[in-house]
Amino acid sequence: MTAPGSPPAAPANAVPDRAEQSLRRTLLGPGYLLLLLLCVLLGVPIALACFFFVGLQHELQHWVWTSLPEAAGYDAPPWWWPLPALVLAGLVLAPIVTRMPGGGGHLPVNGLGGAPVGPKALPGAVLAALATLPLGVVLGPEAPLMAVGSGLALLVLRRAGPDADPRASAILATAGSTAAVSTILGGPVAAAVLLIEGAGLAGARMVALLLPCLLASATGALVFTGFGRWTGLDIGALSLQEVPPSTGPDAGDFLWGVPTAALIAVLITPARALGRRTVTWTGHRTAVRTVLCATAVGVCITAYALITGRSPAEAALSGQAALAQLAAHPHAWSVGALVALVACKGLAWGIALGSLRGGPIFPAVLLGTATAMACSGLPGFGVTPALALGISAAAAAVTGLPLASSVLAVLLVGRDAHDQMPLIVVASVVSFVVAQVVRRSPAEATRATQATQATQATVRPGEGPEAEPDR
């Protein structure tokens, strides 16, 4: 009952109606429509830039790990090959980290987050990636690609005029990053879900940010795919051309799959903790210790080759090629070789996270898949369910985004994903929860993050990725 003289109560649907009207005004406003058009136009040059970036990186990688060993008389890279390659990577990266604006891009231990890389920091990020990733650095190309996307978008906006709206700048930078990373993740769907879950937005704000990013990523992916078919160049995107025969998950797959997903989270989380310790250690005498960390990565890769007698390239690089081989020929690896791969590559990845430059997701996906494949010999545990849950559990543990990780696993598994969806989702959730439990307390995590930011700020004050002039 309403008290005498009081205003009538608002209808229950008044708030949703106001939100819907606000969203309609935003979407139909001339400024927002112009922003959408600009995002479509930005997708074309960003896709072309990303195409040549990953194409050149893939060609350099093939030259270092295939053409050069063959020219030296080897059928495959010898066991000692990673040592000089990674020492060279450290020597090249050290002056980039200490002297160039932006320090070669953000540290991979911080994930894919952080402020957009501005135009001043973009050359250092591109140079660091092209000069070190082909040499065997155990990191992926996704973070440098996002730097290319955001840097080019902000550069275009800066050329348009100095009085740009800060909100438009943020949206364009995010759209540029999404357009760039969609080219390497196989399309705009995974990138869009990654954006939604990572941004933590809801309602009208989410829709207003999502539409420009979808348009930019879809345009970029279309140009990227078409240009790749026209030139015939291989860009090494994260994709699985062959997967084991489809078998629907049963009780045995869930019985072994749930603890396997937890095990993957337990393995991934300490490796990230090692990366944070490495950040603190390289904060002093950065150049020398960067070279030492790169050398340590080379030692880990060499150890894998000596232990297994297999090619060191399987433990080096980002891991998408090894992941495709593992999915196509899962029985070509013994359990011992898979365990050695997880141990040696996992240690190398943890060191690289806090000292080198690149993306953290691709190597983690290989580590999770190798762990699941090593467990697939357990009674009632199939190879195809192990592949699917390994991808989703590892991605969820390293990104903290279980929904995006599930979508990525579904896209990679492809036609057989429908049967594996329940196990994929369960693995993502279990891995995410276990990673949160294993991780240190919030207070300790906050102190570690502050230490990481302080270390980055001392590299070159005022010129890092978070520097105000580059936003």
C-alpha positions in Angstrom: 0.0 0.0 0.0 1.2 3.5 -0.9 1.3 6.2 1.8 -0.9 9.3 1.3 0.9 12.0 -0.7 3.7 9.8 -1.9 4.5 9.5 -5.6 3.2 6.4 -7.3 5.6 3.5 -7.4 7.6 3.0 -10.6 6.6 -0.1 -12.7 8.8 -3.1 -12.2 10.0 -2.9 -15.8 10.9 0.8 -15.6 14.6 0.1 -15.0 15.0 -2.4 -17.9 13.0 0.0 -20.2 15.4 2.9 -19.3 18.4 0.7 -19.9 17.0 -0.4 -23.3 16.3 3.2 -24.3 19.8 4.2 -23.3 21.3 1.4 -25.3 19.1 2.4 -28.3 20.3 6.0 -28.1 23.9 4.8 -27.9 23.6 2.4 -30.9 21.7 4.8 -33.1 23.8 7.9 -32.3 25.8 9.3 -35.3 29.1 9.1 -33.3 28.7 5.4 -32.5 27.7 4.5 -36.1 30.8 6.3 -37.3 32.8 4.3 -34.7 31.4 1.1 -36.1 32.3 2.1 -39.6 35.8 3.0 -38.5 36.2 -0.4 -36.8 35.3 -2.2 -40.0 37.8 -0.1 -41.9 40.5 -0.7 -39.3 40.0 -4.4 -39.6 41.5 -4.4 -43.1 44.9 -2.8 -42.4 45.3 -4.5 -39.0 44.6 -7.9 -40.6 47.2 -7.2 -43.4 49.8 -6.1 -40.8 49.1 -9.2 -38.7 49.3 -11.4 -41.8 52.8 -10.2 -42.7 53.8 -10.2 -39.0 52.9 -13.9 -38.4 53.9 -14.9 -41.9 57.4 -13.5 -41.4 57.7 -15.0 -37.9 56.7 -18.4 -39.3 59.2 -18.2 -42.1 62.0 -17.2 -39.7 61.0 -20.0 -37.4 61.1 -22.5 -40.4 64.5 -21.2 -41.4 66.0 -21.5 -37.9 64.6 -25.0 -37.0 64.3 -26.7 -40.5 66.3 -25.0 -43.3 69.4 -24.1 -41.3 69.9 -27.6 -39.7 69.4 -29.2 -43.1 72.0 -26.9 -44.6 74.4 -27.9 -41.8 73.8 -31.6 -42.7 71.2 -32.6 -40.1 67.9 -34.2 -40.8 66.5 -32.5 -37.6 67.9 -30.0 -35.2 70.5 -31.7 -33.0 70.1 -31.8 -29.2 72.5 -28.8 -28.7 70.7 -26.5 -31.2 68.6 -24.6 -28.7 71.6 -23.4 -26.7 73.1 -21.0 -29.2 69.6 -20.0 -30.5 68.3 -19.0 -27.0 71.6 -17.3 -26.0 71.2 -15.2 -29.2 67.6 -14.5 -28.3 68.6 -13.2 -24.9 71.4 -11.0 -26.4 69.0 -9.5 -28.9 66.2 -9.0 -26.3 68.3 -7.4 -23.6 68.8 -4.0 -25.3 65.2 -3.9 -26.4 63.9 -4.4 -22.9 66.3 -1.9 -21.3 66.5 0.8 -23.9 63.5 0.9 -26.3 60.2 2.6 -25.3 57.8 0.1 -23.8 60.5 -2.5 -23.0 59.5 -4.8 -25.8 55.8 -5.1 -24.7 54.1 -6.3 -21.5 55.3 -9.3 -19.5 53.6 -12.5 -20.5 53.2 -13.5 -16.8 50.5 -10.8 -16.6 48.4 -12.6 -19.2 46.9 -10.7 -22.1 45.6 -7.8 -19.9 47.1 -4.4 -19.3 46.9 -1.1 -21.0 46.9 -1.0 -24.8 50.4 -0.7 -26.4 50.7 2.8 -27.8 52.4 3.8 -31.0 55.7 4.6 -29.3 56.0 1.2 -27.7 54.9 -0.7 -30.8 58.3 -0.9 -32.6 59.9 -2.5 -29.6 57.1 -5.0 -29.2 57.2 -6.0 -32.8 61.0 -6.2 -32.9 61.2 -8.3 -29.7 58.7 -10.8 -31.1 60.2 -11.1 -34.6 63.7 -11.3 -33.2 63.2 -13.8 -30.4 60.1 -16.0 -31.0 61.6 -17.8 -34.1 64.7 -18.6 -32.0 62.7 -20.9 -29.8 61.4 -18.7 -27.0 58.7 -20.8 -25.3 55.9 -18.2 -25.8 53.2 -17.6 -28.3 52.5 -14.8 -30.8 49.1 -13.8 -29.4 50.3 -10.9 -27.1 52.5 -9.3 -29.8 49.6 -9.5 -32.2 47.3 -7.7 -29.8 50.0 -5.1 -29.4 50.1 -4.6 -33.2 46.3 -4.3 -33.3 46.0 -1.7 -30.5 49.1 0.2 -31.5 47.9 0.6 -35.1 44.4 1.6 -34.0 45.7 4.3 -31.6 48.1 5.5 -34.3 45.2 6.0 -36.7 43.2 7.8 -34.1 46.1 10.0 -33.2 46.5 11.0 -36.9 42.8 11.9 -37.0 43.3 14.7 -34.4 44.6 15.5 -30.9 41.1 15.9 -29.4 39.9 12.3 -29.6 37.4 11.1 -27.1 39.2 8.9 -24.5 36.3 6.4 -24.5 36.5 6.1 -28.3 40.2 5.6 -28.0 39.7 2.8 -25.5 37.1 1.1 -27.7 39.2 1.4 -30.9 42.3 0.1 -29.1 40.3 -2.9 -27.8 38.7 -3.5 -31.2 42.2 -3.4 -32.8 43.5 -6.0 -30.3 40.5 -8.2 -30.8 40.8 -8.0 -34.6 44.5 -9.0 -34.3 44.1 -11.9 -31.9 41.1 -13.3 -33.9 43.4 -14.0 -36.8 45.5 -16.4 -34.8 42.7 -18.0 -32.8 40.8 -19.1 -35.9 38.1 -16.4 -36.1 36.1 -13.7 -34.3 34.0 -16.0 -32.1 36.8 -17.1 -29.7 38.1 -13.5 -29.6 34.7 -12.0 -28.9 34.0 -14.5 -26.0 37.5 -13.8 -24.7 36.6 -10.1 -24.7 33.2 -10.5 -23.0 34.5 -12.6 -20.2 37.8 -10.8 -19.8 36.2 -7.3 -19.7 33.8 -8.3 -17.0 31.1 -6.0 -18.4 27.4 -6.4 -18.6 24.3 -4.9 -20.1 24.5 -1.9 -22.4 28.2 -1.3 -21.8 29.1 -4.8 -22.9 26.9 -4.5 -26.1 28.4 -1.1 -26.9 31.9 -2.5 -26.6 31.2 -5.9 -28.2 29.8 -4.6 -31.5 32.9 -2.7 -32.7 35.1 -5.5 -31.7 33.0 -8.1 -33.5 33.0 -6.0 -36.7 36.7 -5.3 -36.6 37.6 -8.9 -35.8 35.2 -10.3 -38.5 36.6 -8.0 -41.1 40.1 -8.7 -40.1 39.6 -12.5 -40.1 38.0 -12.3 -43.6 40.9 -10.3 -45.0 43.5 -12.5 -43.2 42.0 -15.7 -44.5 41.5 -14.5 -48.0 45.0 -13.0 -48.3 46.5 -16.2 -46.9 44.8 -18.3 -49.6 45.8 -15.9 -52.3 49.5 -15.9 -51.3 49.7 -19.5 -50.2 51.8 -18.5 -47.1 51.6 -20.6 -44.0 51.1 -18.5 -40.9 51.1 -21.2 -38.2 47.7 -20.3 -36.6 46.4 -22.4 -33.7 44.4 -25.0 -35.5 44.1 -28.8 -35.6 43.8 -30.3 -39.0 43.4 -33.8 -37.7 42.0 -35.1 -34.5 41.5 -38.7 -33.2 38.3 -40.5 -34.1 35.2 -39.2 -32.2 34.1 -41.2 -29.2 31.5 -39.9 -26.8 32.7 -39.4 -23.3 31.5 -42.0 -20.8 31.7 -42.5 -17.0 35.4 -43.5 -17.3 36.3 -40.3 -19.1 34.6 -38.2 -16.4 36.1 -40.4 -13.7 39.7 -39.7 -14.9 39.0 -36.4 -16.7 38.1 -34.4 -13.6 41.3 -35.2 -11.6 43.3 -34.7 -14.8 41.8 -31.2 -15.2 42.8 -30.5 -11.6 46.3 -31.9 -12.2 46.7 -29.5 -15.2 45.7 -26.5 -13.1 48.2 -27.7 -10.4 51.0 -27.8 -13.0 50.1 -24.5 -14.7 49.7 -22.4 -11.6 53.2 -23.0 -10.1 54.8 -22.3 -13.5 53.1 -18.8 -13.4 54.3 -18.4 -9.9 57.9 -19.1 -11.1 57.3 -16.4 -13.8 56.4 -13.8 -11.1 59.6 -14.7 -9.1 61.6 -14.3 -12.3 60.1 -10.8 -12.8 61.4 -9.7 -9.4 64.8 -11.3 -10.1 65.3 -9.6 -13.5 64.3 -6.2 -12.0 68.0 -5.7 -11.2 70.8 -6.1 -13.7 68.0 -6.6 -16.3 70.2 -7.0 -19.4 72.5 -9.7 -17.9 69.7 -11.6 -16.2 67.5 -11.5 -19.3 70.3 -13.3 -21.2 70.7 -15.8 -18.3 67.0 -16.5 -18.4 67.0 -17.1 -22.1 70.0 -19.4 -21.7 68.1 -21.3 -18.9 65.2 -21.8 -21.4 67.7 -23.2 -23.9 69.0 -25.6 -21.3 65.5 -26.9 -20.5 64.8 -27.5 -24.2 68.2 -29.3 -24.6 67.4 -31.5 -21.6 64.2 -32.6 -23.3 66.1 -33.6 -26.4 68.7 -35.5 -24.4 66.2 -37.3 -22.2 63.9 -38.4 -25.0 66.1 -38.5 -28.1 63.4 -36.5 -30.0 63.7 -33.2 -31.7 64.2 -30.2 -29.4 61.8 -28.2 -31.6 58.9 -30.1 -29.9 59.8 -28.3 -26.6 60.8 -25.0 -28.1 58.7 -22.3 -29.7 55.0 -21.6 -29.0 53.7 -25.2 -29.3 51.0 -25.0 -32.0 53.0 -27.2 -34.4 53.6 -29.8 -31.7 50.0 -29.6 -30.6 48.8 -30.4 -34.2 51.3 -33.3 -34.4 50.1 -34.6 -31.0 46.5 -34.4 -32.0 47.1 -36.1 -35.4 49.4 -38.9 -34.1 48.7 -39.2 -30.3 50.4 -42.6 -30.1 53.7 -41.4 -31.6 54.7 -40.2 -28.1 55.4 -42.5 -25.2 54.2 -41.6 -21.8 57.8 -41.0 -20.7 58.3 -38.5 -23.6 55.0 -36.7 -22.7 56.1 -36.4 -19.1 59.5 -35.1 -20.1 57.8 -32.6 -22.5 55.6 -31.3 -19.6 58.5 -31.1 -17.2 61.1 -29.5 -19.5 58.8 -27.2 -21.5 56.8 -26.3 -18.3 60.0 -25.2 -16.6 61.1 -23.3 -19.7 57.7 -21.6 -20.0 57.7 -20.5 -16.3 61.1 -18.9 -16.7 60.1 -17.2 -20.0 56.9 -15.8 -18.5 58.8 -13.4 -16.3 61.8 -12.5 -18.4 61.1 -12.8 -22.2 58.4 -11.4 -24.4 55.4 -13.1 -26.1 52.0 -14.7 -25.3 51.3 -17.2 -22.5 48.4 -19.2 -23.9 49.8 -21.3 -26.7 52.5 -23.1 -24.7 50.1 -23.7 -21.8 47.6 -25.4 -24.2 50.3 -27.8 -25.3 51.3 -28.5 -21.7 47.7 -29.3 -20.8 47.1 -31.5 -23.8 50.4 -33.4 -23.2 49.4 -34.0 -19.6 46.0 -35.2 -20.6 47.4 -37.5 -23.3 49.9 -39.0 -20.8 46.9 -39.9 -18.7 44.8 -41.2 -21.6 46.2 -44.7 -21.1 44.3 -45.1 -17.9 41.4 -47.7 -18.0 38.3 -46.1 -19.6 40.0 -42.8 -20.5 39.8 -42.1 -24.3 42.3 -40.2 -26.4 39.7 -37.8 -27.9 38.2 -36.8 -24.6 41.7 -36.3 -23.2 42.6 -34.0 -26.1 39.5 -31.9 -25.6 39.7 -31.5 -21.8 43.5 -30.9 -22.0 42.9 -27.8 -24.2 40.1 -26.4 -22.1 41.6 -27.1 -18.7 45.0 -25.5 -19.6 43.4 -22.4 -21.2 41.2 -21.9 -18.2 44.1 -22.2 -15.8 46.3 -19.7 -17.6 43.6 -17.2 -18.6 41.2 -17.5 -15.7 38.4 -17.4 -18.3 36.5 -20.8 -18.3 33.9 -19.8 -20.9 36.4 -18.5 -23.4 38.5 -21.6 -22.8 35.6 -23.9 -23.5 34.8 -22.1 -26.8 38.5 -22.3 -27.8 38.5 -26.1 -27.2 35.3 -26.5 -29.1 36.6 -24.6 -32.1 39.9 -26.6 -32.1 38.3 -30.0 -31.7 35.9 -29.1 -34.6 33.4 -31.6 -35.8 33.9 -33.9 -32.9 33.3 -31.2 -30.3 29.6 -31.7 -29.9 30.1 -35.1 -28.1 32.9 -33.6 -26.0 31.1 -30.4 -24.8 30.0 -31.7 -21.4 33.5 -32.8 -20.6 35.0 -29.6 -22.0 32.9 -27.4 -19.8 33.5 -29.5 -16.7 37.2 -29.5 -17.3 37.3 -25.7 -17.7 35.3 -25.1 -14.5 37.3 -27.6 -12.4 40.7 -26.2 -13.7 39.6 -22.7 -13.0 38.5 -23.4 -9.5 41.6 -25.5 -8.6 43.8 -22.7 -10.0 42.1 -20.2 -7.7 42.6 -22.6 -4.7 46.3 -23.3 -5.5 47.1 -19.7 -6.2 48.3 -17.6 -3.2 46.1 -15.5 -1.0 44.7 -12.3 -2.5 47.0 -10.1 -0.4 50.1 -12.0 -1.6 48.9 -11.8 -5.2 48.4 -8.1 -4.9 51.9 -7.6 -3.5 53.3 -9.7 -6.4 51.4 -7.6 -8.9 52.6 -4.4 -7.4 56.2 -5.7 -7.5 55.7 -6.7 -11.2 54.4 -3.2 -12.0 57.3 -1.6 -10.1 59.8 -3.7 -12.0 58.3 -2.7 -15.4 58.3 1.0 -14.4 62.1 0.8 -13.7 62.9 -0.4 -17.1 62.4 3.0 -18.8 60.3 5.4 -16.8 57.5 7.1 -18.8 57.9 4.9 -21.8 56.3 1.6 -20.9 53.0 0.3 -22.3 51.1 2.0 -19.4 52.7 5.4 -20.1 50.1 8.1 -20.4 51.2 9.6 -23.7 50.7 6.3 -25.5 47.1 5.7 -24.3 
